[in-house]
Amino acid sequence: MSLASVHITGIGGYLPERIMTNAELEKLVDTTDAWIRERTGIEQRHIIAPDQMTSDLAVEAARIALADAGITIDDIDALIVATTTPDLIFPSTATVVQSKLGGRDFPAWDIQAVCSGFVYGLAQAEGMMRAGMFRRVLLIGAEAMSRIVDWKDRGTCILFGDGAGAVVLEAGPSDAENGMIGSVLHADGAFRDLLKAHHPHPPSSPELHHEAVDFAIDSAGAAAVEMKGNEVFRVAVTKLGDVVREILLRYELNDCDIDWLVPHQANIRIIQATAKKLKMDLDRVALTVARHGNTSSASVPLALNDLYINGRLEKGQLILLEAFAGGFAWGANLVRWSK
């Protein structure tokens, strides 16, 4: 039996209304707008409203993607949410999103691969759909990173923003020329201490065995992102260059075959370095980092959505998506645009 092909048939994005500029950050920490722009390329970021949760951002993006695909939640066979800022420890944010969208009975689960979550989710969904498990999958990357940053740490609080991006994936007759071509994924936990969000008492900590009540009272807002920026930058540039070469070699493609690079929007310098290795001009790269900041797992689908809503995607174009994340986890997907 021939394997199904998998296509993106709907896409959507959502950003919270509140915008925080670099000028506002100058009042919080010892930094300047010029320094942030020069080092990161970020000019502003969106911040989740006090009465919103990650699931709310995901729902907004999902509704747009479903409408774009011309279907409803009742047509979905599975729902995946990539997030590192879930509403709760459990149940999964995906089940919360499912309920808010009015869906029932079909499977829903979260993926935690931090900034690479959407890339991982796309690879996972494709494999399951090609195997015949699902016909339509709703995949969402959603984050409320502003809830876990230390707003006194000038090295990290300047980087992150909130938002959500979603795609509807649909399986159809085998079509080697269009849709998802394939993916490459990697992780190396030896680097885990270079980029992490550490809680003084993680849920699995033995210290909680006799102190659960005190933990519940004292832990609110205690998680905070920690990063050794220079080390992360060096590894990220190397690994992203490697994974891009790997996926092109695996599928017998060349640099010149790529029409669009859709990278994780962490830092303009990392994006520029990856584009340079591909010999790509920046006008062929999706760039939202200046307006969105680093929205973790939401950044790749939001960048793809930005190309889509601005009419820059054309049927038959080859798109390379890639991301690098804490863990470290990194990966890439190849998609022949067929919408």
C-alpha positions as CSV (number, residue, x, y, z in Angstrom):
1,M,0.0,0.0,0.0
2,S,1.4,3.4,-1.0
3,L,1.9,5.9,1.8
4,A,-0.3,9.0,2.0
5,S,1.0,12.4,1.2
6,V,0.6,15.1,3.8
7,H,-0.3,18.7,3.0
8,I,-0.8,22.0,4.8
9,T,-4.4,23.0,4.0
10,G,-5.0,25.7,6.6
11,I,-2.8,28.1,8.5
12,G,-3.4,30.8,11.1
13,G,-1.6,33.0,13.7
14,Y,-2.4,35.0,16.7
15,L,-0.5,37.6,18.7
16,P,-1.7,39.2,21.9
17,E,-2.8,42.8,21.6
18,R,-0.3,44.3,24.0
19,I,3.0,45.3,22.4
20,M,6.1,45.9,24.6
21,T,8.8,48.0,22.9
22,N,12.5,48.1,23.7
23,A,11.9,51.5,25.1
24,E,9.8,50.0,27.8
25,L,12.5,47.5,28.6
26,E,14.9,50.3,29.1
27,K,12.8,51.2,32.2
28,L,13.0,47.7,33.6
29,V,16.6,46.7,33.2
30,D,20.0,48.2,32.3
31,T,19.7,48.0,28.5
32,T,19.1,50.2,25.5
33,D,17.0,50.0,22.4
34,A,20.1,50.3,20.2
35,W,21.9,47.4,22.1
36,I,18.9,45.1,21.8
37,R,18.5,45.8,18.1
38,E,22.2,45.3,17.4
39,R,22.6,42.0,19.3
40,T,19.2,40.4,18.6
41,G,17.3,42.3,15.8
42,I,14.3,42.6,18.1
43,E,12.4,45.8,18.2
44,Q,9.2,44.8,20.0
45,R,7.3,41.7,21.3
46,H,3.7,40.9,22.1
47,I,2.7,40.1,25.7
48,I,-0.2,37.9,26.8
49,A,-3.0,39.7,28.7
50,P,-3.4,39.0,32.4
51,D,-6.7,37.1,31.8
52,Q,-5.3,34.9,29.0
53,M,-3.6,31.5,29.1
54,T,-1.5,29.7,26.5
55,S,-4.6,27.7,25.5
56,D,-6.4,31.0,24.7
57,L,-3.6,32.0,22.3
58,A,-3.7,28.5,20.7
59,V,-7.5,28.6,20.3
60,E,-7.4,31.9,18.4
61,A,-4.7,30.7,16.0
62,A,-6.5,27.3,15.6
63,R,-9.8,29.0,14.7
64,I,-8.1,31.0,11.9
65,A,-6.4,27.9,10.6
66,L,-9.6,25.8,10.6
67,A,-11.4,28.6,8.8
68,D,-8.6,28.8,6.2
69,A,-8.9,25.1,5.6
70,G,-12.7,25.4,5.2
71,I,-13.4,22.9,8.0
72,T,-14.5,22.8,11.6
73,I,-13.1,21.1,14.7
74,D,-15.5,18.2,14.0
75,D,-13.4,17.3,11.0
76,I,-10.2,16.9,13.0
77,D,-8.9,13.5,13.9
78,A,-6.1,14.6,16.3
79,L,-4.8,17.7,17.9
80,I,-1.2,18.4,18.9
81,V,0.0,21.5,20.9
82,A,3.7,22.2,21.0
83,T,4.4,24.3,24.1
84,T,6.8,24.9,26.9
85,T,4.4,27.1,28.9
86,P,1.4,24.8,29.4
87,D,-1.7,26.0,31.3
88,L,-1.3,23.3,33.8
89,I,1.2,20.5,34.7
90,F,-1.7,18.2,33.6
91,P,-4.0,17.7,31.8
92,S,-2.3,18.7,28.6
93,T,-2.9,22.1,27.0
94,A,-4.0,20.2,23.9
95,T,-7.0,18.8,25.8
96,V,-7.9,22.3,27.1
97,V,-7.7,23.6,23.5
98,Q,-9.8,20.8,22.3
99,S,-12.5,21.6,24.8
100,K,-12.5,25.3,24.1
101,L,-12.9,24.6,20.4
102,G,-15.8,22.3,21.0
103,G,-14.0,19.1,20.0
104,R,-14.6,15.7,21.6
105,D,-13.3,12.1,21.6
106,F,-10.4,12.5,19.2
107,P,-6.8,12.2,20.7
108,A,-5.1,15.4,21.9
109,W,-1.6,15.7,23.4
110,D,1.3,18.1,24.0
111,I,4.9,18.1,22.7
112,Q,7.7,19.6,24.8
113,A,10.7,20.4,22.6
114,V,10.8,24.1,23.5
115,C,11.6,26.2,20.5
116,S,11.8,23.1,18.3
117,G,8.3,21.9,19.3
118,F,6.5,22.8,16.1
119,V,9.3,21.2,13.9
120,Y,9.1,18.1,16.1
121,G,5.3,18.1,15.9
122,L,5.2,18.4,12.2
123,A,7.6,15.4,11.8
124,Q,5.5,13.4,14.3
125,A,2.2,14.3,12.7
126,E,3.5,13.5,9.2
127,G,4.7,10.0,10.2
128,M,1.4,9.1,11.9
129,M,-0.6,10.4,9.0
130,R,1.5,8.6,6.4
131,A,0.9,5.4,8.4
132,G,-2.8,5.9,8.1
133,M,-3.7,6.8,11.7
134,F,-5.2,10.2,11.0
135,R,-6.5,12.0,8.0
136,R,-6.6,15.5,9.4
137,V,-4.4,16.9,12.2
138,L,-4.5,20.3,13.9
139,L,-0.9,21.2,14.9
140,I,-0.4,24.3,17.1
141,G,2.7,26.0,18.5
142,A,1.7,28.3,21.4
143,E,3.6,30.1,24.1
144,A,3.3,32.5,27.0
145,M,7.1,33.0,27.5
146,S,6.6,36.3,29.3
147,R,5.2,34.2,32.2
148,I,8.5,32.4,32.8
149,V,11.2,35.0,32.1
150,D,13.0,36.8,34.9
151,W,12.1,40.5,34.2
152,K,15.3,41.5,36.1
153,D,17.6,39.5,33.9
154,R,18.6,41.8,31.0
155,G,20.2,38.9,29.1
156,T,17.0,37.0,28.7
157,C,13.9,39.2,29.3
158,I,14.6,41.2,26.1
159,L,14.4,38.1,23.9
160,F,11.0,36.6,24.4
161,G,7.4,37.3,23.4
162,D,4.0,35.5,23.3
163,G,1.9,34.1,20.5
164,A,0.5,31.1,18.7
165,G,0.6,29.7,15.2
166,A,-1.4,26.7,13.8
167,V,-1.7,24.6,10.7
168,V,-4.2,22.0,9.5
169,L,-2.5,19.0,8.0
170,E,-4.4,16.7,5.6
171,A,-3.5,13.3,4.2
172,G,-4.3,12.5,0.6
173,P,-3.3,10.1,-2.2
174,S,0.4,9.6,-2.5
175,D,2.0,12.6,-4.2
176,A,5.8,12.6,-4.2
177,E,6.0,16.0,-5.8
178,N,4.0,18.0,-3.2
179,G,3.3,18.4,0.5
180,M,5.6,17.2,3.3
181,I,8.8,15.8,1.9
182,G,10.4,14.8,5.2
183,S,12.1,15.8,8.4
184,V,15.3,15.5,10.4
185,L,15.4,15.7,14.2
186,H,18.2,15.7,16.8
187,A,18.7,16.3,20.5
188,D,21.7,16.2,22.9
189,G,21.0,16.5,26.6
190,A,24.6,17.1,27.4
191,F,24.0,20.8,26.7
192,R,20.9,21.0,28.9
193,D,22.4,23.4,31.4
194,L,23.3,26.1,28.8
195,L,19.6,27.0,28.3
196,K,16.8,26.1,30.7
197,A,13.9,27.4,32.7
198,H,14.7,26.2,36.2
199,H,12.2,26.0,39.1
200,P,13.7,25.8,42.6
201,H,11.4,22.9,43.3
202,P,10.5,21.0,40.1
203,P,7.4,18.8,40.3
204,S,9.4,15.6,40.5
205,S,11.8,17.0,43.1
206,P,12.2,14.8,46.2
207,E,12.1,18.0,48.3
208,L,8.4,18.1,47.5
209,H,7.7,14.8,49.2
210,H,7.0,16.4,52.6
211,E,6.6,20.0,51.4
212,A,3.9,19.9,48.8
213,V,1.6,22.4,50.5
214,D,4.4,25.0,51.0
215,F,5.5,24.5,47.4
216,A,2.0,25.2,46.1
217,I,1.9,28.4,48.0
218,D,5.4,29.7,47.3
219,S,6.1,28.6,43.8
220,A,4.0,31.0,41.7
221,G,6.1,32.8,39.1
222,A,9.3,31.2,40.4
223,A,10.3,29.5,37.1
224,A,12.7,31.6,35.1
225,V,14.7,31.2,31.9
226,E,18.5,30.9,32.3
227,M,20.8,31.1,29.3
228,K,24.6,31.2,28.6
229,G,24.1,33.2,25.5
230,N,27.6,33.0,23.9
231,E,27.7,29.2,24.2
232,V,24.2,28.8,22.9
233,F,24.9,31.0,19.9
234,R,28.0,29.0,18.9
235,V,26.3,25.6,19.2
236,A,23.1,26.8,17.5
237,V,24.9,28.2,14.4
238,T,26.8,24.9,14.0
239,K,23.9,22.5,14.6
240,L,21.5,24.4,12.3
241,G,24.1,24.5,9.6
242,D,24.6,20.8,10.0
243,V,20.9,19.9,10.0
244,V,20.2,22.0,6.9
245,R,22.9,20.1,5.1
246,E,21.7,16.8,6.4
247,I,18.1,17.2,5.2
248,L,19.1,18.5,1.8
249,L,21.5,15.5,1.3
250,R,18.9,13.0,2.5
251,Y,16.4,14.2,0.0
252,E,18.9,14.8,-2.8
253,L,18.3,18.6,-3.0
254,N,20.6,21.6,-3.4
255,D,20.8,25.0,-1.7
256,C,19.4,26.6,-4.9
257,D,16.3,24.4,-4.8
258,I,15.0,26.2,-1.6
259,D,12.6,29.0,-2.3
260,W,12.0,30.0,1.4
261,L,13.9,29.5,4.6
262,V,11.5,29.7,7.6
263,P,13.8,29.7,10.7
264,H,13.1,29.8,14.4
265,Q,13.0,33.5,15.2
266,A,15.5,33.6,18.1
267,N,18.1,36.1,17.0
268,I,18.8,37.8,13.7
269,R,22.5,36.9,13.9
270,I,21.7,33.2,14.1
271,I,19.3,33.5,11.2
272,Q,21.8,35.4,9.1
273,A,24.5,32.8,9.8
274,T,22.2,30.0,8.7
275,A,21.2,31.9,5.5
276,K,24.8,32.5,4.7
277,K,25.6,28.8,4.9
278,L,22.8,28.2,2.4
279,K,24.0,31.0,0.2
280,M,20.5,32.6,0.5
281,D,19.7,36.2,0.4
282,L,17.6,37.5,3.3
283,D,14.8,38.4,0.9
284,R,14.2,34.6,0.7
285,V,14.1,34.2,4.5
286,A,10.9,34.6,6.6
287,L,11.8,37.3,9.2
288,T,9.5,38.2,12.1
289,V,12.0,38.4,14.9
290,A,12.0,42.2,14.9
291,R,8.2,42.4,15.5
292,H,7.6,39.2,17.5
293,G,10.8,38.4,19.4
294,N,11.4,34.8,20.3
295,T,8.0,33.1,20.7
296,S,9.6,29.7,21.1
297,S,7.5,26.9,19.6
298,A,5.1,29.5,18.0
299,S,7.9,31.3,16.1
300,V,8.1,28.9,13.1
301,P,4.3,28.7,12.4
302,L,4.0,32.5,13.0
303,A,6.8,33.1,10.5
304,L,5.2,30.8,7.9
305,N,1.8,32.4,8.5
306,D,3.4,35.8,7.9
307,L,4.6,34.7,4.5
308,Y,1.2,33.3,3.7
309,I,-1.0,36.3,4.7
310,N,1.3,38.6,2.8
311,G,0.9,36.5,-0.4
312,R,4.5,35.5,-0.7
313,L,3.9,31.7,-0.9
314,E,3.2,30.1,-4.3
315,K,2.2,26.6,-5.1
316,G,5.2,24.4,-5.9
317,Q,7.7,26.4,-3.8
318,L,10.1,24.4,-1.6
319,I,10.1,25.6,2.0
320,L,12.7,24.6,4.6
321,L,11.6,25.1,8.2
322,E,14.3,24.8,11.0
323,A,14.6,25.4,14.7
324,F,17.0,25.1,17.6
325,A,16.0,24.8,21.2
326,G,17.0,24.2,24.8
327,G,17.7,20.6,25.5
328,F,19.4,21.0,23.1
329,A,16.9,19.9,20.5
330,W,16.9,20.9,16.9
331,G,15.5,19.8,13.6
332,A,14.2,20.7,10.1
333,N,11.3,20.0,7.8
334,L,11.0,20.2,4.0
335,V,7.6,21.1,2.5
336,R,6.6,21.5,-1.1
337,W,3.9,24.2,-0.8
338,S,0.7,22.8,-2.3
339,K,-2.0,25.2,-1.0
